[in-house]
Amino acid sequence: MKGKKLLVTLAVSAILFTGCGLKGGNTIIKINDSKITQGQFDKKLNQTIGTSMFSQMGVDLKNNKNTFLLNLIKERVVNELIVKTLLDEEIKKRGIKITNKDTEDAIKDIIDKVGSKEQLNNILKQNGMTSSQFRNDIAEQVRIKKLAEQLGNSDVSDADAKKYYDKHIQRFKYPEQVRASHILVAANRKDLEELVKAENEGKELSQADLNAKVDAKIKEKKDKAEKILSEVKKDPSKFAKIAKENSEDPGSAINGGDLGFFPRGRMVAEFEKAAFNLKPNTLSDVIQTQFGYHIIYVTDRKAAGQEPYDKVQKDIKEFLKNQKQVEMIDELVESLKKNAKIEFVDPSYDPQNIQAEVQKQLDPKNQAPQEEKIPDIQKKK
């Protein structure tokens, strides 16, 4: 891992706990003087399912066939809500408060690390998270950090940072990389077949007719890519503008087609070969891959090397400081759990009961015939 990515990963991906704001509803769990409602659980469950890898793969976790996976997530959500409630009580007890500026500063810090506000919005979109939800999560993270600061000293010495660097030196080495932007004219054959069928709904198409119409659309796509390439060649400095207006890769189009630096093995073979054969500030011809037609513009190259310690020292110290704070919070949570009065008003939300149900589903005696119990996740592959 490159040094500067240490904190970016932590800041964007490792949000400790997410918030739940629904009021009212049936109480399912009582924790000391606090309550967790059915509405709070449902909201948190839906958020967790929506951002899970299963959802991204098209697996319907609420389908009766997938109750095993749903129960695993249900147990996780219950535990997270309990932890959040205990920490909320502790934060209130200690009088910890945050301002809008605290939250804004934390968000600005993340924007600086990912590169731009556009890039952050793109990351949020890819992970199915709204700006409002992200802001709430960041505010929650700031509150947790303030709590951690009250628990003890989490400062990291220069010596500890250097020790980490030397011990994990492989994380700071990087292979040869290129930085490229691209414009994609999407032309996946299967997608185009579905499009042709939709356009001709109600009509009987022979396979030959279908193939001919798809071939015609593919030719249109290639012609479009060639036309865009001609436009870019007239003034390569306008590549980013043209990419924003024409690229059909939403993930990079918003950034003018910029894909950042990448090593070999990251992109599909045809794309990689073309990119690594180009010198900085040069254009490719139209390159065809399984996704369609690409116009590649290489903007920089970086030889294999290693991030120097001086450059990553600050990131390492902040990363290790966060680790210390997480450990202190974990210790606090265990202590709070031992001393808390937790009542599962609805026994079905008791983690022990959920785990018993999971174990029951794992019992071969309770499993359906093999063909029927194959999870959707395998069928999607």
C-alpha positions as CSV (number, residue, x, y, z in Angstrom):
1,M,0.0,0.0,0.0
2,K,1.4,3.4,-0.9
3,G,1.9,5.5,2.2
4,K,-0.5,8.3,1.4
5,K,-3.3,5.8,1.0
6,L,-3.0,4.6,4.5
7,L,-5.1,7.4,6.0
8,V,-7.4,7.8,2.9
9,T,-8.5,4.2,3.3
10,L,-9.1,4.7,7.0
11,A,-10.9,8.0,6.6
12,V,-13.3,7.0,3.8
13,S,-13.9,3.3,4.4
14,A,-13.4,2.7,8.2
15,I,-16.3,4.8,9.6
16,L,-16.7,3.3,13.0
17,F,-20.4,3.4,13.4
18,T,-23.4,4.8,11.4
19,G,-26.3,6.7,12.8
20,C,-29.9,5.9,13.1
21,G,-32.5,8.6,13.4
22,L,-36.0,7.2,13.2
23,K,-38.3,8.1,16.1
24,G,-41.1,6.1,17.6
25,G,-41.9,2.5,16.7
26,N,-41.9,-0.6,18.8
27,T,-39.0,-1.0,21.2
28,I,-37.1,-4.2,20.5
29,I,-34.1,-3.7,22.8
30,K,-33.6,-1.7,26.1
31,I,-30.1,-0.6,27.1
32,N,-29.9,1.1,30.5
33,D,-32.2,4.2,30.0
34,S,-32.1,4.0,26.2
35,K,-34.2,2.2,23.6
36,I,-33.6,0.7,20.2
37,T,-36.8,0.7,18.1
38,Q,-37.9,-1.5,15.2
39,G,-37.7,1.6,13.0
40,Q,-34.0,2.2,13.9
41,F,-33.2,-1.5,13.3
42,D,-35.0,-1.5,9.9
43,K,-33.2,1.6,8.7
44,K,-29.8,0.3,9.7
45,L,-30.5,-3.1,8.2
46,N,-31.6,-1.6,4.9
47,Q,-28.5,0.6,4.8
48,T,-26.2,-2.3,5.5
49,I,-27.9,-4.5,2.9
50,G,-27.8,-1.7,0.4
51,T,-24.0,-1.3,0.7
52,S,-23.1,-4.9,1.0
53,M,-21.3,-6.9,-1.7
54,F,-24.3,-9.2,-1.9
55,S,-26.6,-6.4,-3.0
56,Q,-24.0,-5.3,-5.6
57,M,-24.0,-8.9,-6.9
58,G,-27.8,-8.8,-7.2
59,V,-28.5,-11.2,-4.3
60,D,-31.9,-10.6,-2.7
61,L,-31.1,-11.1,1.0
62,K,-34.7,-10.9,2.0
63,N,-35.6,-13.9,-0.2
64,N,-36.4,-16.9,2.0
65,K,-33.5,-18.8,0.3
66,N,-31.0,-16.4,1.8
67,T,-32.1,-16.3,5.4
68,F,-28.7,-17.6,6.5
69,L,-27.0,-14.6,5.1
70,L,-29.7,-12.3,6.4
71,N,-29.3,-13.6,9.9
72,L,-25.5,-13.0,9.8
73,I,-26.2,-9.4,8.8
74,K,-29.0,-9.1,11.4
75,E,-26.6,-10.1,14.2
76,R,-24.0,-7.6,13.0
77,V,-26.6,-4.8,12.9
78,V,-27.9,-5.6,16.4
79,N,-24.4,-5.6,17.8
80,E,-23.6,-2.3,16.1
81,L,-26.7,-0.6,17.4
82,I,-26.0,-1.8,20.9
83,V,-22.4,-0.5,20.7
84,K,-23.6,2.8,19.3
85,T,-26.2,3.2,22.0
86,L,-23.6,2.5,24.7
87,L,-21.2,5.0,23.2
88,D,-23.9,7.6,22.8
89,E,-24.7,7.3,26.5
90,E,-21.0,7.6,27.4
91,I,-20.5,10.6,25.1
92,K,-23.5,12.3,26.7
93,K,-22.3,11.5,30.2
94,R,-18.9,13.1,29.4
95,G,-20.5,16.2,27.9
96,I,-18.7,15.7,24.5
97,K,-20.1,17.9,21.8
98,I,-19.0,18.7,18.2
99,T,-19.7,21.8,16.0
100,N,-20.5,22.0,12.3
101,K,-16.9,23.3,11.8
102,D,-15.6,20.0,13.4
103,T,-17.5,18.0,10.8
104,E,-16.6,20.3,7.9
105,D,-12.9,20.2,8.8
106,A,-13.0,16.4,8.9
107,I,-14.8,16.2,5.5
108,K,-12.3,18.7,4.0
109,D,-9.4,16.6,5.2
110,I,-10.9,13.6,3.4
111,I,-11.4,15.6,0.2
112,D,-7.8,16.7,0.3
113,K,-6.7,13.1,0.6
114,V,-8.9,11.7,-2.2
115,G,-8.1,14.5,-4.5
116,S,-11.3,16.5,-5.0
117,K,-14.9,16.8,-4.0
118,E,-15.9,15.3,-7.3
119,Q,-13.7,12.2,-6.5
120,L,-15.3,11.9,-3.1
121,N,-18.8,12.1,-4.5
122,N,-17.8,9.4,-7.0
123,I,-16.5,7.1,-4.2
124,L,-19.8,7.6,-2.3
125,K,-21.8,6.8,-5.4
126,Q,-19.9,3.6,-6.0
127,N,-20.5,2.6,-2.4
128,G,-24.2,3.4,-2.5
129,M,-23.9,6.2,0.1
130,T,-25.6,9.6,0.0
131,S,-23.8,12.8,0.9
132,S,-26.2,13.3,3.8
133,Q,-25.5,9.8,5.2
134,F,-21.8,10.3,4.7
135,R,-21.9,13.6,6.6
136,N,-23.8,12.0,9.5
137,D,-21.3,9.2,9.6
138,I,-18.4,11.7,9.6
139,A,-20.0,13.6,12.5
140,E,-20.4,10.4,14.4
141,Q,-16.7,9.5,13.7
142,V,-15.6,12.9,15.0
143,R,-17.6,12.4,18.2
144,I,-16.0,8.9,18.7
145,K,-12.5,10.5,18.1
146,K,-13.2,13.1,20.8
147,L,-14.2,10.3,23.1
148,A,-11.0,8.4,22.4
149,E,-9.0,11.5,23.1
150,Q,-10.4,11.5,26.6
151,L,-9.5,7.9,27.2
152,G,-5.8,8.3,27.1
153,N,-2.7,9.4,25.1
154,S,-2.7,8.1,21.5
155,D,0.3,10.1,20.3
156,V,2.8,8.2,18.1
157,S,6.6,8.8,18.4
158,D,8.9,9.3,15.4
159,A,10.7,6.1,16.5
160,D,7.4,4.0,16.4
161,A,6.6,5.4,13.0
162,K,10.0,4.5,11.6
163,K,9.7,1.1,13.2
164,Y,6.4,0.5,11.4
165,Y,7.9,1.8,8.1
166,D,10.9,-0.6,8.3
167,K,8.7,-3.6,9.4
168,H,6.2,-3.0,6.6
169,I,8.5,-1.8,3.9
170,Q,6.8,-3.8,1.2
171,R,3.6,-1.7,1.7
172,F,5.6,1.4,0.5
173,K,7.0,-0.2,-2.6
174,Y,5.2,0.2,-5.9
175,P,5.6,-1.3,-9.4
176,E,5.8,0.6,-12.7
177,Q,2.7,2.6,-13.2
178,V,1.0,4.8,-15.8
179,R,-1.5,7.5,-15.3
180,A,-4.1,7.6,-18.0
181,S,-7.5,9.1,-18.9
182,H,-9.9,7.5,-21.3
183,I,-13.1,8.0,-23.2
184,L,-15.4,5.0,-23.5
185,V,-18.0,4.4,-26.1
186,A,-19.8,1.4,-24.6
187,A,-20.3,-1.5,-26.9
188,N,-20.8,-4.8,-25.0
189,R,-22.3,-7.3,-27.4
190,K,-24.6,-8.9,-24.9
191,D,-25.9,-5.5,-23.8
192,L,-26.6,-4.5,-27.4
193,E,-28.4,-7.8,-28.0
194,E,-30.8,-7.0,-25.1
195,L,-31.2,-3.5,-26.5
196,V,-32.1,-4.8,-30.0
197,K,-34.6,-7.2,-28.5
198,A,-36.2,-4.5,-26.5
199,E,-36.4,-2.2,-29.5
200,N,-38.1,-5.1,-31.5
201,E,-40.4,-6.3,-28.8
202,G,-43.3,-8.1,-30.2
203,K,-41.5,-8.9,-33.5
204,E,-40.0,-12.3,-34.4
205,L,-36.3,-12.0,-35.1
206,S,-34.2,-14.8,-36.5
207,Q,-30.7,-15.2,-35.1
208,A,-29.3,-13.9,-38.3
209,D,-31.5,-10.8,-38.1
210,L,-30.5,-10.2,-34.5
211,N,-26.8,-10.6,-35.3
212,A,-27.1,-8.2,-38.2
213,K,-28.8,-5.5,-36.1
214,V,-26.2,-5.9,-33.3
215,D,-23.4,-5.7,-35.8
216,A,-24.9,-2.5,-37.2
217,K,-25.0,-1.0,-33.7
218,I,-21.4,-2.0,-33.0
219,K,-20.4,-0.3,-36.2
220,E,-22.2,2.8,-35.1
221,K,-20.4,2.7,-31.8
222,K,-17.0,2.3,-33.5
223,D,-17.7,5.1,-35.9
224,K,-18.7,7.3,-33.0
225,A,-15.4,6.5,-31.2
226,E,-13.4,7.3,-34.4
227,K,-15.2,10.7,-34.7
228,I,-14.5,11.5,-31.0
229,L,-10.8,10.6,-31.6
230,S,-10.6,12.9,-34.6
231,E,-12.0,15.7,-32.4
232,V,-9.5,15.0,-29.6
233,K,-6.6,15.0,-32.0
234,K,-7.4,18.5,-33.1
235,D,-6.7,19.7,-29.5
236,P,-5.6,17.1,-27.0
237,S,-5.6,19.8,-24.2
238,K,-9.5,19.5,-24.4
239,F,-9.4,15.7,-23.7
240,A,-10.9,16.2,-20.2
241,K,-13.7,18.4,-21.5
242,I,-14.5,16.0,-24.3
243,A,-14.4,13.0,-21.9
244,K,-16.9,14.7,-19.6
245,E,-19.3,15.3,-22.5
246,N,-18.9,11.9,-24.3
247,S,-17.5,9.1,-22.2
248,E,-19.9,6.4,-21.2
249,D,-17.8,5.4,-18.1
250,P,-19.6,7.4,-15.4
251,G,-16.9,6.5,-12.8
252,S,-14.2,8.4,-14.7
253,A,-16.1,10.8,-17.0
254,I,-16.9,13.0,-14.0
255,N,-13.1,13.4,-13.6
256,G,-12.5,14.1,-17.3
257,G,-11.7,10.5,-17.9
258,D,-8.9,10.3,-15.4
259,L,-8.2,6.8,-14.0
260,G,-5.2,7.9,-11.9
261,F,-2.1,5.8,-11.7
262,F,-2.4,2.0,-12.1
263,P,0.1,-0.9,-12.4
264,R,0.1,-3.8,-14.8
265,G,-2.6,-6.3,-14.1
266,R,-5.3,-3.8,-13.1
267,M,-6.9,-3.2,-16.5
268,V,-8.2,-5.6,-19.1
269,A,-5.3,-6.9,-21.4
270,E,-6.1,-4.8,-24.5
271,F,-6.4,-1.6,-22.5
272,E,-3.3,-2.3,-20.4
273,K,-1.1,-3.1,-23.5
274,A,-2.1,0.2,-25.2
275,A,-1.6,2.3,-22.1
276,F,1.8,0.9,-21.2
277,N,3.0,1.4,-24.8
278,L,2.2,5.1,-24.8
279,K,4.5,7.9,-23.7
280,P,3.2,10.8,-21.5
281,N,0.9,13.2,-23.3
282,T,0.2,10.9,-26.2
283,L,-3.1,9.4,-27.6
284,S,-3.9,5.9,-28.5
285,D,-5.9,4.8,-31.5
286,V,-9.4,3.5,-30.9
287,I,-8.9,0.4,-28.7
288,Q,-11.5,-2.3,-28.5
289,T,-12.2,-4.3,-25.3
290,Q,-15.1,-6.3,-23.9
291,F,-16.6,-3.0,-22.7
292,G,-16.5,-1.2,-26.0
293,Y,-14.2,1.3,-27.7
294,H,-11.7,3.3,-25.7
295,I,-9.6,6.4,-26.5
296,I,-6.6,6.5,-24.1
297,Y,-4.6,9.5,-23.2
298,V,-1.5,8.8,-21.0
299,T,-0.6,11.8,-18.9
300,D,2.3,10.5,-16.7
301,R,4.4,7.5,-16.0
302,K,6.1,6.3,-12.8
303,A,9.0,3.9,-12.6
304,A,8.9,1.2,-9.9
305,G,10.2,2.5,-6.6
306,Q,9.6,3.1,-3.0
307,E,8.0,5.9,-1.0
308,P,10.7,7.6,1.1
309,Y,10.1,7.6,4.9
310,D,10.1,11.4,5.1
311,K,7.2,11.6,2.7
312,V,5.0,9.1,4.5
313,Q,5.9,9.7,8.1
314,K,2.9,11.9,8.8
315,D,0.5,9.4,7.3
316,I,2.0,6.6,9.3
317,K,1.8,8.5,12.6
318,E,-1.8,9.3,11.9
319,F,-2.6,5.8,10.9
320,L,-1.0,4.3,14.1
321,K,-2.8,7.0,16.2
322,N,-6.1,5.9,14.8
323,Q,-5.2,2.3,15.6
324,K,-4.5,3.2,19.2
325,Q,-7.8,5.1,19.4
326,V,-9.8,2.1,18.0
327,E,-8.2,-0.2,20.6
328,M,-9.1,2.1,23.4
329,I,-12.7,2.4,22.1
330,D,-12.9,-1.4,21.9
331,E,-11.7,-1.7,25.5
332,L,-14.3,0.9,26.6
333,V,-17.1,-0.9,24.7
334,E,-16.3,-4.2,26.5
335,S,-16.4,-2.5,29.8
336,L,-19.6,-0.7,29.0
337,K,-21.2,-4.0,27.9
338,K,-20.3,-5.8,31.1
339,N,-21.8,-3.0,33.3
340,A,-24.9,-2.3,31.1
341,K,-28.4,-3.5,31.7
342,I,-29.5,-4.9,28.3
343,E,-33.0,-6.3,27.8
344,F,-34.1,-7.9,24.5
345,V,-37.8,-7.0,24.6
346,D,-38.2,-8.9,21.3
347,P,-36.1,-12.2,21.9
348,S,-35.7,-12.6,18.2
349,Y,-33.1,-9.8,18.3
350,D,-31.0,-11.4,21.0
351,P,-27.6,-12.2,19.3
352,Q,-27.6,-15.6,21.1
353,N,-30.9,-16.5,19.6
354,I,-29.8,-15.3,16.2
355,Q,-26.6,-17.3,16.4
356,A,-28.7,-20.4,17.5
357,E,-30.8,-19.9,14.3
358,V,-27.6,-19.7,12.2
359,Q,-26.2,-22.9,13.7
360,K,-29.6,-24.6,13.1
361,Q,-29.4,-23.6,9.4
362,L,-25.9,-25.0,9.2
363,D,-27.1,-28.4,10.5
364,P,-27.1,-30.8,7.4
365,K,-30.4,-32.3,8.7
366,N,-32.1,-28.9,8.1
367,Q,-30.7,-28.2,4.7
368,A,-32.7,-28.5,1.5
369,P,-31.5,-30.7,-1.4
370,Q,-28.3,-29.5,-2.9
371,E,-29.8,-28.1,-6.1
372,E,-32.4,-26.0,-4.2
373,K,-30.0,-24.6,-1.6
374,I,-27.4,-23.1,-4.0
375,P,-27.3,-19.4,-3.0
376,D,-28.0,-16.7,-5.5
377,I,-24.5,-15.5,-5.1
378,Q,-23.2,-18.6,-6.8
379,K,-25.7,-18.4,-9.6
380,K,-24.6,-14.9,-10.3
381,K,-21.0,-15.9,-11.0
